[in-house]
Amino acid sequence: MGRAGLTLYQLLPLAAGDLEHAIAALEERGQPLAPAEFRAVLAELVVAVGAIHAAGLRHADIKPANFLITPTNHVMVCDLGLLGGAADSARGWGTVGFAAPEQASLGCTALDVVAHAWEWVGDALLRRPRRDQRPIDVHALGVTCFCMLGADWRGARREAAAARGGWGRRGWVPPAWMPAAAAPLLKSMLARRPGRRPTLEQIREHAFFEGVDWAAVEARRVPLPLDLAALATEGRR
């Protein structure tokens, strides 16, 4: 960060592209991420979003296009235009398909809208403290995971919606392309009720990440097992 007179400026490294570009390249190849690759990339996403949450903030628009691939082949979160405090409302914001049900009006069902409207009225009447909005980022990160794993991006987003709605009588059967160990974690991240979604700290402690050296991931001492930068460059063409 710097200042020139009344102008603030920020210098960032030139990115090879973003995660959406990398996913597009994988989709073009018909080659989704292998389980080990997925776990390594997701660990970096968890660290990136977790840093925002640890600062008492929420992002409100997590999606593949908002993760840049650095020249050193690591991931960094970007687009902080909707950044706000952990309790600041993000209703009506976000991106369709990634936004959580409580963000309303973004592709949610009428039942979702009514349920969360009643919660808002109850909070106002009972003067309850404002709700933590960070679970919206967990939901969007869950949809991002489906996009990384599915060879067909649109199909992956439909599958994520099915998982979110699969708490009923019929349940939800994970697709064949999803690592069995990841399915319970991803489904919990897409829970309709925000309070049922895990926090980023709880995600770190999930069995899916057993053996991960989080300090090393934070310090970017763990090389990714695939060339995301090359994939992002390929996906931009």
N, C-alpha and C positions, 0 to 999 in steps of 0.2 A: 504494500500500500504506500501511497505517496500523496503529496499535495503540491499543486502549483497555483498560487493565489487562492481563489475560491473553488478551484477544481480539484476533486479527489480522483485519483486514478489507481488502478490495480493492474499489476503485471502478472500474467499467467504463462506457463510454458505452452508452446505450440503443441496442440494435441494431434495425435494421428487420426482421431475420429472419436466416436462415442460407442457406447455399448450397443446401441441400436444398429449402428453400421456393422459391428462385428456379428451380431445376430443375423443381420441380413445376408452376410457372406456365408454363414453357416447354413442358413435356410436355402440359399442358392446351391450350395454343395449337397444339400440333403443330409447334412452331417451335424446333428445336435452335439452339445457338449458331453463328453464322457463323464461318469460320476466323479472321478478324482478332479477333473478340470472344473466341473460345476462347484464342487466343495471349495476349491481354492479361490475361485472368483467370488463366490458368495461370501467367503470369509472377509475379503477386502470390502465388499459392499456393506457388510455388517459393521465393520470398523468405521467406514466413512459416515454412514448414517448415525451410528452410535456416538460419534464425536459431536454431532449436532445435538442429539438428545441429551448427552452428558452436560452440555452447556445450558440446558434448560430451554431449548428451542425445538421447534418442529419445522419440517421442510415444506410439506403440503403438496408437492408435485414430484414425488419419486417415480421414475420410469427409466427405461434403458437409455433414452436420449439425453438424460441428465446425469449420466456417468461418463466422464471423459476418460480416454485411454492416453496415458502420458507417454512421452518418448522412451521412458525406462520400463514400459510394459507393466504399469500398475494402473489402478483405477482411482479416480477422484470425483467427488460429487460436485455438481455445478448448478447453475440457475437458481440463485438464492432470492429471486424476486418476490416470492411469496413467503419467505422466511418470517417466522414470528415466534412469540413466546409459547411455551408448552401449552398454556391454557387459552391462547388466542384462537378464536373460531376460524375455521377454514371452510365454512359452509359455502357451497357453490363454486369452490375453487378446485384445482386439480385437473386431471385428464381423464376423459371417459375411458372406462375399461380398467383403469388403475385406481381411481378414486374410491375410497371406502363408502359403504352405505350411508354413514352418518354425515358425509359431505353433501348428500341429497342432490336431487335434480340432475345428477350426472349419470344417467343410465340406470338408476336404481328403480326398484319396484315401488308401486304405490304403498305397499305395506311397509317398506323401509322408511319412506318419507313420513307416513303417519306415526310410526313408532318413535322416530327420533323427534318429531314435532311435539309429541306428548312428553318426551323426556325434557325437551327445552322448556315447555310450559311448567312442568313440575319443578325444574331447577329455579325458574323465575319466581314462582309462587312461594316456594319453600326457602328461597334465598340460599340455595345450596352453593357451595364454591363452584367456580367454573371447572368444567371437566378437562382432564388431561387430553390434549389432542394428538399426542405423539403416536398413539395406535394407528392413526391414519397412514403414517409412514410405513408401519409394519405391514399393513394390508397391501399397500402399493408395492412394497418390496417383495411380498409373496407373489403378486401377479408378475413382477419382473422375473422371478425365479421360473415360473411356468414358461415365460417367453424364452429364457435361456435354454431350457430343457427340451422344448418342443421343436421339431423340425419345421413346423408350420406355425408362424407367429399368430395368425388369426385363430387357428385351431387351438393354440395354447391358451389364448385369452378366453375362448369359450370354455375350455376345460377348467380354467381358474374360476369362472363364474359357476360352473357346475359344482366345483368343490365347495365354494362359499355357500351354495344352497343345499348341500348334501348332508345337512345335519338331521334331516327328517327321517321318516320311516324307511325309505328306500336306501338311504345312505349314499356313499360315493365310492366307486371303485377306481383306484389310481390307474392311469394309463400305463401301458407296457413300457413306455419310454421314460418313466419316472423311477429313479432309484428307490427301492422299497424303504430304505432307511430314512429317506427325505420326506416321504409322503405324510407321516403324522405331523412333522414340523410345519410343512407348508400348509396343510389344512388348518392347523391352529392359527397360523398367521392370517388366514382368510376368514376367521370367525366373524359372524355378523355383528355380534356384540363386542364393542371395543375392549371391554374389561376382560374378555376371554382370550384376547390375543397376547402372546408373550411379549415382554419387553426385549430390547436389544441385548440387555445383560442376560436375560433368561435364554435367549437364542444362543448366545455364546456357550452356555452351559449344557445345551442339548446334546444328547448322545451322538447325534449326527456329526458333531464337531470334536468328538473325542480325539485327543492327541494333538490338537491344533495349538501351536505356540502363539498365543494372541499378542504377546509383547513383540515377538519377531514380525508378525503380520503388520502391527501398527508402525513398526520401524521400517517396513518395506524391505526386510532382510530375507523374505521368503519369495523366491522367484515363482512366477506363475508357470504351470506346466504346459502352457500353449502361448502362441504369439498373438495376443489380442491386438497389438498395434498393427500387425500385418493384416489381420482380418478386418480391422476397422478401415484401413486404407483400401482394401479390396471392396468392402461394402459401400464405400463412397463413390465408386466409379459408376 
